[in-house]
Amino acid sequence: MPFVFIVFISCSGPDKPADTDNTADSTDILEPETVMEQPDTVLFWTVDIEQKVKTRVYKDTMTITEPQSIVNGINSIYPSIRLEFLKLSGDTVYAHIDSSFTFANDMGSFGASEYISTVVLNLTMLPGINYVNLDFPEGSHATPGVFAKTSYTGYKERED
């Protein structure tokens, strides 16, 4: 029987010079890309329609592009009214108010107007958005429709 002799040599010798070839191959490890996730709850403004003042509560350090983040922010301050994001189309956000009886009947005209202005002022902070189409059953204090960003240009800005 032939005898097979296998020799294991350790790599304890001096380091070889760095490879100067700059071409990458598929075995090269790529640096991870930094991805900044958007917050899941954002509210830019609180609104006082009596004084026609909007108070900034979130100063954007990044551009918010997700309507759902803003819807979550609105729902956090109006928990009895559930705003639901439906879609974006052109310069319009489409949303539905799930529990509209409370919103359209129980809050009074003042409360319903303040809610609508909060929704419109916050959602139109999204880049390129000028309108909010709110869908809900009509009530005694609120009517569904399309609400424009320009309707609130007279509001004074205040920082919290």
N, C-alpha and C positions, 0 to 999 in steps of 0.2 A: 504494500500500500504506500502510495506516495504520501509524503508528509507535507502538509501545507503550512507555511509559516506566514502569519500575518503580523505586520508591524504597525503599531499605532504611534503616530508621531504627534506630540502636542504642539500647539501653536504658541510657543513661549518665546519665539524669536523676536527680533526687533520689529517695530511697526514699519510697514512699508509706506512709502510716500502716498499722500492723498491722490486720488484719481482726479486728473484735471479735465476729464471728459465731462462736458456740461449737458450732454444729452441724457434725458430721463428715460428710463424704461418702466415697464409695468410693475416692477418690483419696488420701485421707489415709493416711499411713504410721503403722502401729500400732507401739508400743514392743514389742520382743520380750519374750516371757514367759520368766522365769527357770525353767528346769526342772533340778532336781537329780536326776541319775541315781544309782541305787543302785549300790553296789559290786557287782562280779560274784562276789566271794568274801568270805564273812563267816563268822567263827567266834566265837561269843560266849564259849564256855566250853571249857576243857580239864578233864578229870575224873580224879580219883583216887578210885576206888571203895573202895579199902582204907581210906583215911582219911575217906571220905565228904565230900570237899571238891571244890567246883567253883571253878576259878580263871578270873576274867574276863579275856579277852584282847582283847575289842572292846567299847568303851564307845560305845553308840549315840548319835550326835549327830543321827541321823535315824531315823525309824521304818523298819525293814526289813520289807517286805511280800512279797518274792519268795523263795519257798522254794528256788528253784534257786541263789540266792546262798549260802544256808546249806549246801545239798548240796555245792556246789563247795568250801566251806571244810572240810567233813568229809572229802571226798575228797582234799583236799590233805594232810591229816595221816594218812590211812589209804589210801595209793595202791594197796595190793594188794586192797582191798575197794572195789568200785564201787557206791556208793549212787546210785539213780536215782529222781528225783522223778516221780511218776505224776500226782497230782492233789490238789486241795484239795476237801473236802466238809464243810460245816458247820464243826465245831471240830476236824477231823481232817486230818492230812497223810497221804497214801498214798505209800509208797515201796517200791522193790524193791531187793534186794541182788543184784547181777549175779553176782559171783564169790563165792558163798556158801560154797563148799567151804572156802576159806581161813578165812573168818570162822567158820563153824559147826563146823569140825573141827580146824583147825590152831592156833588161838589159845588153846585151853583155855577152861575155864569163866570164869576170871577175865578173860581178854582179851575174850571175847565179851560178857560183862556190861559191861565198861568201854566197849566200842564202842557197845552199845545205849544205855547211859546218855548217852554223848556225843551220839548221834543225837537222843534224846528231849529232853534238856536244851536243845540248840541249836534244834531245830525248834519247840519249844513257846515259844520267845521271840517267834515271830510273833504279832501281835495276834489274840486270839480263838482261838488254837490250844491245845487241852488234851490231844490224843491224837496218837500216831503209829502208823499201821498199817504194820508192816513185813512184807513178803512175801518169803520165800526158802524154799528147800527145807530141811526140818528136818535138823539135824546132831546130832552127839553132844554138843555144848556149847551149842546155841542152838535155840530154837523160835520160829517166826514167830508174830505176833499183834499185838494192840493194846496199846500201852504208854502209860501215863498220866503226865502232868506231875506229878501229886500223889504219885507213887511216889518222887519225889526231893526232897520238901519238907524232909527232915531233913538235906540236904547243907549244909554250911557254905559261905559265900561268901568268897572271897579275891580281892583285886585283884592282878594281876601288876605 
